[in-house]
Amino acid sequence: MERFNYKQRISIADYVDSLDMDFKKRKSIADYESPDMDEAQTRNIFRNVLKYCRSKDHVRELVLKGANLVKIGTSLLSECILKLESVNFRHCQIAKKDLLTIVSKIPCSQHLKSIDLSFLNFSPIPPHMLQEAAKSLEKFHLNNSDSSLSVEQCTGLIAGIKENPLMTSLGLGGQRSLKHLPGEMMVDMITQNMKCLELSGTGLKPRQLEVIFQQISKLPTMTKLDLTRNVLTEVDKDILAEALSNVEDLGLKWTKLEKDQVNALLVQILKKQKSKKVDLYEINLKHVDKFLLAETVKTMEVAVLSFTNITHDQGTTLLETIRKGSKLTTLHLTDQDELSQVDPQLLCEAVLTLEYVYLLNTGLARQAVTELVSQGIKSKKLKYMLSDGVRL
């Protein structure tokens, strides 16, 4: 435990790195245990980490992501909830009785500000317990793709959020029962201090989305909004554009949008210049004015434009604009066939103004790739480039 001395944030992954496990590529530590390590040894490691966190005053945050906690012990888990400021149980394996105890202890803690319970089975948790938990937290993440909250649980949760103006971050990705709630209830989900909201794959209805967007528009700025895999085509374009342009990190991957909505959004992003990262993965951009697209992307720090059907003219104008100077540090242009027709020198000069570039499946000629590699190696700014057959 010496490696944890004076660390405020402790991750279980840091403790087991001696087992030569690449934890970042796994959902569960237990799935990739060392051959020389049995279940009892693994459980003993987890228990020792929890005991250390419980006993040391300097520890504030504990990340247990992916750990098997089934036989760790209810009291030890409860004591960590009562003592720490932040606990991440994402993808953990937890016994039902332990999960019930954890959620019930949240309102009792004078320290806990953030908890991530994403991808756990919440079926045994009564709605009133979720309501009480939501009243006391600043960050509450319950993203799930397998076992969604019930309508009653969602209702209790939002009732708790309504009474908690301090909540700044809410993760409800995959919670499809939300779409069965009244539109007006969505007002209560956006607190006056909300900074991060994850709603990917929720299937919310147009009226619900409009209510949420109108609330977001009232906030000075939102740090992050994830709307991945949602259908937004029936949402009023002006309401949508006004709200989404108010977000620094905007996730629209695999989201359905109409042409006029895309145009309205880009106009507002260009006007406000609040957006730092925008993910437009698989959104059709070929009908967008080439100058509007280029000037808007220029104001961002990270732009994900992969699978967006950018035309040759749009690609050329975008690269010309980037070459002249922009805020952009990271650009994703994977699967943009038209880039193969762009002037290789222009592409090279634009890429060299960036730090991270992704150009997979763009059909670039060997000469163009060779030139990119040659210039990229010499560049003091370019840190990473991924192209067909090349990783620099």
Phi, psi and chi 1 to 4 in degrees:
 res  aa     phi    psi   chi1   chi2   chi3   chi4
   1 MET       -   -1.4  -67.0  -63.8  177.4      -
   2 GLU   -60.8  -30.3  -68.6  179.6    0.2      -
   3 ARG   -65.3  -16.5   72.7 -179.4   71.3 -177.1
   4 PHE   -93.0   -0.8  -68.4  150.0      -      -
   5 ASN   -53.2  122.2  -76.4  -12.9      -      -
   6 TYR    68.2    8.3  -52.2  111.4      -      -
   7 LYS   -78.7  131.0  -86.7 -169.1  173.5 -176.1
   8 GLN   -83.5  -28.9  -68.1 -170.9  -12.2      -
   9 ARG  -113.2  123.8 -179.2 -176.2 -174.8  -84.7
  10 ILE  -122.7  129.9  -69.7 -179.9      -      -
  11 SER  -115.2  136.4  171.3      -      -      -
  12 ILE   -60.4  -28.1 -164.8   74.4      -      -
  13 ALA   -64.6  -34.7      -      -      -      -
  14 ASP   -66.0  -33.4  -65.4  -24.3      -      -
  15 TYR   -74.8  -33.5 -171.3   75.7      -      -
  16 VAL   -96.1    8.9  -63.3      -      -      -
  17 ASP   -65.7  -18.4   59.7    8.6      -      -
  18 SER   -68.8  -14.1   59.9      -      -      -
  19 LEU   -84.4    5.2  -57.2  177.9      -      -
  20 ASP    59.7   50.7 -167.2   28.7      -      -
  21 MET  -114.9  128.8  -60.2 -166.5  -54.3      -
  22 ASP   -85.1   85.3 -175.9    4.7      -      -
  23 PHE   -63.4  -32.0 -179.1   74.4      -      -
  24 LYS   -62.4  -19.8  -68.3 -177.8  178.9  179.8
  25 LYS   -96.4    6.7  -65.0 -178.8  180.0  178.5
  26 ARG  -125.9  151.8  -53.4 -178.3 -176.7  100.3
  27 LYS   -87.0  -31.3  -71.2 -175.4  177.0  179.8
  28 SER  -135.4  127.5  173.1      -      -      -
  29 ILE   -60.3  -39.4  -67.5  174.8      -      -
  30 ALA   -61.8  -25.7      -      -      -      -
  31 ASP   -74.2  -15.8  -68.0  -20.2      -      -
  32 TYR  -130.9   43.0  -68.1   84.9      -      -
  33 GLU   -69.8  152.3  -67.5  171.8   -0.1      -
  34 SER   -61.8  142.7  166.7      -      -      -
  35 PRO   -58.1  -26.4  -23.3   33.3      -      -
  36 ASP   -88.9    7.6  -60.3  -35.8      -      -
  37 MET  -121.7  120.0 -167.2  172.5 -174.5      -
  38 ASP   -91.5  177.3   61.2   22.0      -      -
  39 GLU   -60.8  -40.6 -177.4 -179.4  -14.6      -
  40 ALA   -63.0  -39.7      -      -      -      -
  41 GLN   -66.1  -42.8  -72.7  175.8  -57.8      -
  42 THR   -61.0  -46.4  -54.9      -      -      -
  43 ARG   -61.9  -37.3 -171.6  163.4   56.6 -113.7
  44 ASN   -65.4  -38.2 -168.9   48.9      -      -
  45 ILE   -61.6  -49.0  -72.9  175.9      -      -
  46 PHE   -61.0  -41.4  -63.9  161.1      -      -
  47 ARG   -65.7  -39.6 -172.5  174.8  -74.4  116.5
  48 ASN   -64.6  -39.0  -73.8  -21.4      -      -
  49 VAL   -63.6  -44.5  171.4      -      -      -
  50 LEU   -63.3  -42.3  -71.9  166.8      -      -
  51 LYS   -63.1  -40.4  -73.3  179.4  178.3  177.8
  52 TYR   -62.7  -47.2 -179.4   87.3      -      -
  53 CYS   -62.5  -36.0  -66.5      -      -      -
  54 ARG   -68.1  -32.7  174.5 -166.1   63.0 -176.5
  55 SER   -95.7  -18.0   62.4      -      -      -
  56 LYS  -101.5  125.1  -60.1  -61.5 -178.7 -179.8
  57 ASP   -67.2  -27.3  -69.1  -21.6      -      -
  58 HIS   -75.0  -16.8   63.6  -93.5      -      -
  59 VAL   -78.8  126.3 -179.5      -      -      -
  60 ARG  -115.6  -30.6  -64.3  -74.0 -177.5  -91.2
  61 GLU  -132.5  137.4  179.7  179.3   -3.7      -
  62 LEU  -129.5  126.4  174.1   61.1      -      -
  63 VAL  -111.2  112.6  179.5      -      -      -
  64 LEU  -109.0   16.5  -68.4  164.6      -      -
  65 LYS   -44.4  119.3 -174.0  177.2  177.3 -178.8
  66 GLY    84.5    1.4      -      -      -      -
  67 ALA   -80.3  147.7      -      -      -      -
  68 ASN   -89.1  107.3 -174.8  -17.5      -      -
  69 LEU  -110.5   17.3  -54.2  174.9      -      -
  70 VAL   -58.3  -39.8  172.3      -      -      -
  71 LYS  -114.5   25.3  -62.3 -179.9 -179.3  179.0
  72 ILE   -75.3  -37.6  -66.9  -60.5      -      -
  73 GLY   119.2  127.6      -      -      -      -
  74 THR   -61.7  -43.0  -56.3      -      -      -
  75 SER   -63.9  -39.9   61.1      -      -      -
  76 LEU   -66.0  -42.6 -169.6   52.4      -      -
  77 LEU   -64.1  -41.9  -68.6  169.0      -      -
  78 SER   -63.4  -41.1  -61.0      -      -      -
  79 GLU   -64.4  -35.0  -72.3  166.4    3.6      -
  80 CYS   -67.7  -38.5  -73.9      -      -      -
  81 ILE   -62.7  -40.3  -68.5  -66.6      -      -
  82 LEU   -75.1  -24.4  -66.4  172.8      -      -
  83 LYS   -98.8  -34.5 -171.7 -101.0 -178.4 -175.1
  84 LEU   -91.1  164.4  -59.9  172.7      -      -
  85 GLU   -92.9  -27.2  -67.6 -179.8    5.4      -
  86 SER  -147.2  132.4  174.7      -      -      -
  87 VAL  -135.4  132.0 -175.1      -      -      -
  88 ASN  -113.0  111.0 -173.2  -23.4      -      -
  89 PHE  -105.7   16.0  -71.8  106.2      -      -
  90 ARG   -53.6  128.9 -168.3 -179.2 -173.0   91.1
  91 HIS    64.1   14.2  -78.9  -61.4      -      -
  92 CYS   -75.2  158.3  -76.8      -      -      -
  93 GLN  -100.7  117.4  -61.7  175.2   49.9      -
  94 ILE  -134.9  135.6  -58.9  177.2      -      -
  95 ALA   -64.6  149.1      -      -      -      -
  96 LYS   -56.6  -44.1  -70.9 -176.5  178.6 -180.0
  97 LYS   -65.4  -34.1   63.5  179.3  179.8   63.4
  98 ASP   -69.9  -39.9  -69.3  -18.5      -      -
  99 LEU   -64.6  -40.9 -177.2   57.2      -      -
 100 LEU   -58.4  -44.0  -86.0  165.8      -      -
 101 THR   -66.5  -42.9  -57.6      -      -      -
 102 ILE   -57.9  -50.2  -72.8  170.2      -      -
 103 VAL   -65.1  -38.2  176.9      -      -      -
 104 SER   -67.7  -26.4   69.8      -      -      -
 105 LYS   -82.2  -17.8  -67.3  -66.6 -178.3 -178.3
 106 ILE   -54.7  -49.0  -68.6  173.5      -      -
 107 PRO   -66.7  -19.5  -16.2   30.6      -      -
 108 CYS   -81.8  -16.1  -55.0      -      -      -
 109 SER   -81.1  135.2  174.1      -      -      -
 110 GLN   -92.0   -3.3  -63.7 -179.5   -5.6      -
 111 HIS  -116.3  -33.9  -53.4  -74.1      -      -
 112 LEU   -63.5  124.3 -167.8   66.6      -      -
 113 LYS  -114.9  -26.2  -62.7  177.4 -179.8  178.5
 114 SER  -141.2  135.5  171.6      -      -      -
 115 ILE  -144.8  136.6 -167.7  164.5      -      -
 116 ASP  -114.2  112.3 -168.5  -24.7      -      -
 117 LEU  -116.4   28.9  -63.9  169.2      -      -
 118 SER   -66.8  144.1  -62.5      -      -      -
 119 PHE    64.6   33.6  -55.4  100.0      -      -
 120 LEU  -112.2  160.2  -56.6 -176.6      -      -
 121 ASN   -86.2  109.1 -177.2    0.7      -      -
 122 PHE   -96.5    9.0  -93.9   75.6      -      -
 123 SER   -57.1  -32.7   57.7      -      -      -
 124 PRO   -82.9   -3.7   28.9  -33.1      -      -
 125 ILE   -86.6  118.2  -51.4  -61.3      -      -
 126 PRO   -67.1  147.6    7.4   -7.0      -      -
 127 PRO   -54.3  -40.0  -27.2   35.6      -      -
 128 HIS   -65.1  -29.0   72.5   85.7      -      -
 129 MET   -70.8  -39.0 -163.1  175.0  -75.2      -
 130 LEU   -66.3  -38.0  -78.8  173.4      -      -
 131 GLN   -60.9  -47.2 -179.8  175.2  -12.6      -
 132 GLU   -65.4  -38.3  -68.0  -56.6  -47.7      -
 133 ALA   -63.9  -42.0      -      -      -      -
 134 ALA   -66.6  -22.5      -      -      -      -
 135 LYS   -69.5  -23.5  -70.8 -179.9 -176.8  179.6
 136 SER  -112.0   -5.3   60.2      -      -      -
 137 LEU  -101.0  153.2  -67.0  165.3      -      -
 138 GLU   -93.6  -32.0  -67.6 -179.1   13.9      -
 139 LYS  -133.9  123.5  -60.9  178.3 -178.9 -179.9
 140 PHE  -135.8  113.6 -159.8    7.8      -      -
 141 HIS  -118.1  121.4  -69.7 -101.3      -      -
 142 LEU  -132.2   37.5  -61.7  163.3      -      -
 143 ASN   -63.3  141.6  -60.4  -65.1      -      -
 144 ASN  -158.8  140.9 -149.1  -28.0      -      -
 145 SER  -117.4   -9.0   56.8      -      -      -
 146 ASP  -111.1  -50.1  -58.5  -42.0      -      -
 147 SER  -122.2   95.3  177.4      -      -      -
 148 SER   -77.9  156.8  -62.9      -      -      -
 149 LEU   -65.7  152.4  -61.9  173.5      -      -
 150 SER   -79.6  170.0   66.6      -      -      -
 151 VAL   -59.9  -41.9  173.0      -      -      -
 152 GLU   -65.6  -39.7  -67.3   75.2   18.8      -
 153 GLN   -65.9  -41.8  -73.6  174.1  -42.8      -
 154 CYS   -62.0  -40.2  -72.3      -      -      -
 155 THR   -62.9  -45.5  -58.5      -      -      -
 156 GLY   -63.1  -42.0      -      -      -      -
 157 LEU   -60.0  -48.7  176.0   65.8      -      -
 158 ILE   -67.1  -33.2  -67.1  177.2      -      -
 159 ALA   -62.2  -37.5      -      -      -      -
 160 GLY   -69.5  -40.7      -      -      -      -
 161 ILE   -62.3  -37.3  -64.7  169.7      -      -
 162 LYS   -57.5  -32.0 -177.9 -179.8  179.8 -179.9
 163 GLU   -92.1    7.3  -61.7 -178.6   51.6      -
 164 ASN  -128.0   86.3 -179.3    9.2      -      -
 165 PRO   -68.9  -10.6   25.7  -34.8      -      -
 166 LEU   -84.5   -9.6  -62.4  178.9      -      -
 167 MET   -65.4  128.6 -175.9  166.1  -73.5      -
 168 THR  -115.4  -19.0   61.3      -      -      -
 169 SER  -142.5  129.1 -176.4      -      -      -
 170 LEU  -137.3  123.0  178.6   63.2      -      -
 171 GLY  -112.2  111.9      -      -      -      -
 172 LEU  -129.9   27.3  -67.5  174.0      -      -
 173 GLY   -57.8  135.1      -      -      -      -
 174 GLY    80.3   -0.3      -      -      -      -
 175 GLN   -85.9   85.0  -60.6  -62.8   -6.7      -
 176 ARG   -76.2  -12.3  -61.3 -172.2   65.2   83.5
 177 SER   -69.2  -16.9  -67.6      -      -      -
 178 LEU   -58.5  -31.7  -72.6  170.4      -      -
 179 LYS   -67.8  -13.6   65.7 -177.2  178.2 -178.7
 180 HIS   -91.1   -1.3  -60.3  -61.7      -      -
 181 LEU   -87.1  154.5  -58.2 -179.3      -      -
 182 PRO   -61.0  144.6  -19.6   30.8      -      -
 183 GLY   -56.7  -39.9      -      -      -      -
 184 GLU   -65.7  -21.8   57.1  -90.6   19.0      -
 185 MET   -69.0  -21.4 -171.2  176.9  -71.7      -
 186 MET   -64.8  -22.6  -61.1  -62.0  104.6      -
 187 VAL   -58.6  -40.1  172.7      -      -      -
 188 ASP   -70.9  -16.1  -59.1  -30.3      -      -
 189 MET   -80.3  -20.9 -164.0  163.2   64.4      -
 190 ILE  -105.2   99.8  -46.8  -61.7      -      -
 191 THR   -76.2  166.9   67.5      -      -      -
 192 GLN   -67.7  -17.1   62.3 -171.0   29.5      -
 193 ASN  -111.0   12.8  -69.4  -58.2      -      -
 194 MET   -62.8  128.4 -172.5   63.9   69.3      -
 195 LYS  -117.3  -31.5  -66.4  -67.1 -177.5 -176.8
 196 CYS  -133.5  127.9  175.2      -      -      -
 197 LEU  -138.1  121.7 -178.1   61.4      -      -
 198 GLU  -111.1  115.4  -61.5  175.0   17.0      -
 199 LEU  -130.3   27.6  -65.4  172.9      -      -
 200 SER   -62.8  136.9   61.1      -      -      -
 201 GLY    61.9   27.8      -      -      -      -
 202 THR   -87.9  -18.4   50.4      -      -      -
 203 GLY    64.8   29.8      -      -      -      -
 204 LEU   -60.7  148.7  -70.1  168.8      -      -
 205 LYS   -81.1  159.0  -62.9  174.8 -177.8  177.1
 206 PRO   -52.3  -44.6  -28.1   35.6      -      -
 207 ARG   -64.2  -40.9  174.9   55.2 -174.0  157.2
 208 GLN   -62.9  -43.9  -67.7  175.0  -52.6      -
 209 LEU   -63.8  -39.9  -71.7  163.8      -      -
 210 GLU   -63.6  -39.2  -72.5 -179.0   -7.0      -
 211 VAL   -63.8  -45.0  170.4      -      -      -
 212 ILE   -61.3  -45.7  -69.3  170.9      -      -
 213 PHE   -64.8  -38.0  -68.2  165.4      -      -
 214 GLN   -64.3  -35.3  -73.4  168.5  -25.9      -
 215 GLN   -70.0  -40.3  -67.5  -56.9  113.9      -
 216 ILE   -62.6  -36.2  -69.7  174.1      -      -
 217 SER   -63.2  -22.9  -64.5      -      -      -
 218 LYS   -81.7  -14.2  -62.3  175.7 -176.5  178.0
 219 LEU   -81.9  147.8  -58.2  173.9      -      -
 220 PRO   -56.8  -52.1  -23.0   33.0      -      -
 221 THR  -158.9  144.5  -58.5      -      -      -
 222 MET  -108.9  136.2 -160.4  167.1 -164.3      -
 223 THR   -72.8  -45.6  -55.8      -      -      -
 224 LYS  -147.6  136.9 -179.2  179.2  178.9 -179.9
 225 LEU  -138.6  120.8  176.3   61.6      -      -
 226 ASP  -110.9  113.9 -175.0    1.5      -      -
 227 LEU  -117.5   22.8  -67.6  167.6      -      -
 228 THR   -49.8  139.5  -61.3      -      -      -
 229 ARG    60.0   36.7  -68.0 -169.9 -176.9   90.3
 230 ASN  -116.3  152.4  -81.8  -67.3      -      -
 231 VAL   -98.9  115.3  178.0      -      -      -
 232 LEU  -112.4    7.5  -51.4 -178.8      -      -
 233 THR   -60.0  -27.0   50.0      -      -      -
 234 GLU   -98.0    4.5  -65.0 -177.5   30.1      -
 235 VAL   -80.8  138.6  175.6      -      -      -
 236 ASP   -54.6  127.5 -179.6  -86.0      -      -
 237 LYS   -63.3  -34.2   65.9 -179.4  178.5   65.1
 238 ASP   -73.0  -39.8  -65.4  -38.8      -      -
 239 ILE   -63.7  -43.6  -67.2  175.8      -      -
 240 LEU   -62.7  -49.2  178.5  145.5      -      -
 241 ALA   -64.8  -41.1      -      -      -      -
 242 GLU   -62.4  -40.6 -179.2   64.6   28.2      -
 243 ALA   -76.9  -50.4      -      -      -      -
 244 LEU   -68.2  -25.0  -57.6 -164.3      -      -
 245 SER   -77.6   -1.2   58.4      -      -      -
 246 ASN   -95.9    7.6 -142.7   30.7      -      -
 247 VAL  -113.4  134.1 -179.1      -      -      -
 248 GLU   -75.1  -43.0  -67.8 -178.2   -3.1      -
 249 ASP  -119.9  101.7 -177.4  -12.5      -      -
 250 LEU  -109.4  118.1  178.1   60.0      -      -
 251 GLY  -104.2  110.7      -      -      -      -
 252 LEU  -122.5   22.6  -66.8  172.3      -      -
 253 LYS   -58.3  131.9 -174.7  175.9 -176.6  178.7
 254 TRP    56.6   27.6  -66.1  -44.0      -      -
 255 THR   -93.7  142.6  -63.0      -      -      -
 256 LYS   -90.9  122.6  -58.3  -61.5 -177.9 -175.6
 257 LEU  -136.9  149.3  -71.6  165.7      -      -
 258 GLU   -85.5  163.3  -63.7  -70.3   -2.7      -
 259 LYS   -57.8  -45.8  -60.2  174.3 -170.3  175.7
 260 ASP   -67.6  -29.5   60.5  -18.7      -      -
 261 GLN   -68.3  -42.9  -68.9  175.2  -45.8      -
 262 VAL   -61.9  -46.2  174.6      -      -      -
 263 ASN   -61.1  -46.2  -81.2  -47.9      -      -
 264 ALA   -62.0  -39.7      -      -      -      -
 265 LEU   -65.0  -46.4  174.0   58.5      -      -
 266 LEU   -64.0  -37.3  -67.4  178.9      -      -
 267 VAL   -60.3  -44.2  166.9      -      -      -
 268 GLN   -71.6  -36.9  -73.2  -60.1  -46.5      -
 269 ILE   -62.0  -42.8  -71.2  176.1      -      -
 270 LEU   -64.8  -38.9  178.0   58.4      -      -
 271 LYS   -68.3  -47.1  177.8 -178.1  177.1 -178.9
 272 LYS   -84.1  -35.9  -64.5 -179.3 -177.9  178.4
 273 GLN    55.0   42.8  -62.0 -165.2   23.3      -
 274 LYS   -97.1  -23.0  -69.8 -176.6  176.6 -179.0
 275 SER   -76.6  123.2  -57.1      -      -      -
 276 LYS   -99.7  -35.5  -64.1  179.9 -179.5  179.4
 277 LYS  -134.3  128.5  176.5 -178.1  177.8 -179.1
 278 VAL  -132.2  123.4 -179.7      -      -      -
 279 ASP  -103.9  108.5 -171.5  -16.1      -      -
 280 LEU  -111.3   26.4  -63.0  170.6      -      -
 281 TYR   -51.5  123.4 -172.1   97.6      -      -
 282 GLU    66.8   21.9 -109.8 -172.2   52.0      -
 283 ILE   -97.7  128.2  -69.0  180.0      -      -
 284 ASN   -70.3  116.1 -167.0  -13.1      -      -
 285 LEU  -111.7    4.7  -60.8  177.3      -      -
 286 LYS   -66.2  -18.2   68.2  178.8  179.4 -179.8
 287 HIS   -94.4   -1.5  -61.4  -67.3      -      -
 288 VAL   -77.8  139.3  174.9      -      -      -
 289 ASP   -55.5  131.4  177.2   83.2      -      -
 290 LYS   -62.4  -34.0   62.0 -177.9 -178.8 -179.9
 291 PHE   -74.8  -37.4  -64.4  109.9      -      -
 292 LEU   -62.3  -45.9  171.6   60.6      -      -
 293 LEU   -61.2  -48.7  177.9   62.0      -      -
 294 ALA   -64.4  -46.0      -      -      -      -
 295 GLU   -67.5  -33.0  -69.8  -60.7  -41.4      -
 296 THR   -71.6  -47.3  -55.5      -      -      -
 297 VAL   -60.5  -34.5  170.9      -      -      -
 298 LYS   -57.7  -28.7  173.6 -175.5  172.8 -178.8
 299 THR   -84.5   -9.9   67.0      -      -      -
 300 MET   -90.2  165.6  -56.0  171.3 -171.0      -
 301 GLU   -98.0  -36.4  -64.6  177.1   10.0      -
 302 VAL  -131.7  126.0  179.1      -      -      -
 303 ALA  -128.0  123.2      -      -      -      -
 304 VAL  -104.4  106.9 -179.0      -      -      -
 305 LEU  -120.2   23.5  -54.9  177.9      -      -
 306 SER   -69.7  143.4  -60.0      -      -      -
 307 PHE    57.1   37.0  -68.9   92.8      -      -
 308 THR  -108.3    6.8   52.4      -      -      -
 309 ASN    60.0   37.2  -61.3  -41.8      -      -
 310 ILE   -64.0  135.4  -71.6  176.1      -      -
 311 THR   -81.8  171.8   65.7      -      -      -
 312 HIS   -60.6  -45.0  173.0  -94.9      -      -
 313 ASP   -64.0  -42.6  -76.6  -12.7      -      -
 314 GLN   -62.7  -44.3  -72.5  174.8  -43.5      -
 315 GLY   -62.6  -42.7      -      -      -      -
 316 THR   -63.7  -47.1  -61.6      -      -      -
 317 THR   -63.4  -39.8  -56.3      -      -      -
 318 LEU   -61.2  -48.0  175.2   62.1      -      -
 319 LEU   -67.3  -37.3  -66.8  173.0      -      -
 320 GLU   -62.3  -40.6  -72.9  173.9  -17.2      -
 321 THR   -67.9  -42.3  -56.8      -      -      -
 322 ILE   -64.3  -40.1  -67.4  172.0      -      -
 323 ARG   -60.3  -35.7  178.9  177.6   61.4  178.6
 324 LYS   -72.8  -17.9  -67.0  174.8 -175.8  176.3
 325 GLY   127.4  134.0      -      -      -      -
 326 SER  -157.8  174.9   69.0      -      -      -
 327 LYS   -81.6  -10.2  -66.0 -179.4 -179.4  178.9
 328 LEU   -63.0  131.5 -152.0   60.7      -      -
 329 THR  -115.1  -28.8   62.4      -      -      -
 330 THR  -132.7  130.8  -55.9      -      -      -
 331 LEU  -134.9  125.5  179.6   62.0      -      -
 332 HIS  -106.6  118.3  -65.5 -108.7      -      -
 333 LEU  -130.8   34.1  -77.0  171.8      -      -
 334 THR   -62.6  143.3  -66.2      -      -      -
 335 ASP    57.9   48.8  -82.3   84.2      -      -
 336 GLN  -117.8   88.6  -61.4  -69.0   -3.4      -
 337 ASP   -59.3  -33.4  -65.6  -23.0      -      -
 338 GLU   -65.7  -16.5  -66.4  -63.5  -34.2      -
 339 LEU   -65.2  -22.2  -77.6 -178.2      -      -
 340 SER   -66.0  -19.4   61.6      -      -      -
 341 GLN   -96.2   -4.3  -54.3  -58.0  -43.7      -
 342 VAL   -77.1  148.2  170.2      -      -      -
 343 ASP   -55.4  119.2  176.5   21.1      -      -
 344 PRO   -57.0  -36.1  -23.9   33.8      -      -
 345 GLN   -67.2  -40.3 -174.9   60.1   31.8      -
 346 LEU   -61.9  -46.1  169.3   61.1      -      -
 347 LEU   -59.0  -45.1  176.3   61.8      -      -
 348 CYS   -62.2  -45.6 -172.6      -      -      -
 349 GLU   -65.9  -36.6  -69.6  174.1    0.8      -
 350 ALA   -69.5  -44.6      -      -      -      -
 351 VAL   -59.8  -37.5  164.2      -      -      -
 352 LEU   -72.0   -6.7  -66.4 -179.8      -      -
 353 THR   -89.2   -5.6   68.4      -      -      -
 354 LEU  -107.2  171.9  -53.9  173.1      -      -
 355 GLU  -104.8  -38.4  -65.1 -179.1   13.0      -
 356 TYR  -132.6  128.2  -58.8   89.9      -      -
 357 VAL  -137.0  135.1 -175.2      -      -      -
 358 TYR  -124.2  114.3  -59.0   82.1      -      -
 359 LEU  -129.2   35.2  -61.0  169.2      -      -
 360 LEU   -66.3  145.0  -79.9  173.2      -      -
 361 ASN    54.9   45.2  -58.0  -34.1      -      -
 362 THR  -106.6   -3.0   50.8      -      -      -
 363 GLY    68.1   23.9      -      -      -      -
 364 LEU   -63.6  140.6  -66.6  175.6      -      -
 365 ALA   -66.6  154.6      -      -      -      -
 366 ARG   -57.6  -37.1  179.7  176.0  -64.1  179.3
 367 GLN   -61.7  -41.5  179.9 -177.1   -5.6      -
 368 ALA   -66.4  -41.8      -      -      -      -
 369 VAL   -65.7  -41.4  174.9      -      -      -
 370 THR   -60.2  -42.8  -59.0      -      -      -
 371 GLU   -66.1  -40.5 -175.3   64.5   19.3      -
 372 LEU   -60.1  -45.0  -82.7  170.8      -      -
 373 VAL   -64.8  -45.7  172.5      -      -      -
 374 SER   -59.4  -46.2  175.2      -      -      -
 375 GLN   -75.1  -36.0  -65.3  -63.4  -38.6      -
 376 GLY   -62.8  -37.7      -      -      -      -
 377 ILE   -62.4  -34.8  -69.1  173.6      -      -
 378 LYS   -82.0  -19.1  -59.0  174.1 -175.0  176.6
 379 SER   -67.7  137.2  172.5      -      -      -
 380 LYS   -89.1  -10.9  -66.2 -178.2  179.0  179.7
 381 LYS  -101.0  -43.4 -170.7  168.9 -174.0  179.4
 382 LEU   -66.7  121.7 -174.0   63.9      -      -
 383 LYS  -102.2  -29.8  -62.4  178.2 -179.7  178.1
 384 TYR  -155.5  133.2 -176.6   87.9      -      -
 385 MET  -138.9  132.7 -177.6 -179.2   70.8      -
 386 LEU  -123.1  117.8 -175.0   61.9      -      -
 387 SER  -137.9 -180.0 -176.7      -      -      -
 388 ASP   -61.1  114.2  -63.8  -35.2      -      -
 389 GLY    76.2    5.4      -      -      -      -
 390 VAL  -134.9  131.9  175.5      -      -      -
 391 ARG  -133.8  112.9 -170.5  162.2   83.9  177.9
 392 LEU  -110.2      - -175.1   63.3      -      -
